[in-house]
């Protein structure tokens, strides 16, 4: 994240056994959803389904290296999209929406 210059945008928190990536921007909740969606889209494009991170003892070193490489490439796409103000144009579908929208603090329909 830091190597791609995204430390203020993408944060990794939670427990070491199941870290959580969160996306932040001053531009609003809709943009935050677009950033998350672009990251997820690009990891899936590279064969990694990563809505959350849950490493286990069944993962091999190769699995971990492949996941880290996919995430790094996805972060580069995210950085380039932000730098060129083209995040929305890079999305192949609508941004992800909160599952529990009724209780979500962010109104993504606005």
Order of alpha helices (4+ residues) and beta strands (2+ residues): beta-beta-alpha-alpha-alpha
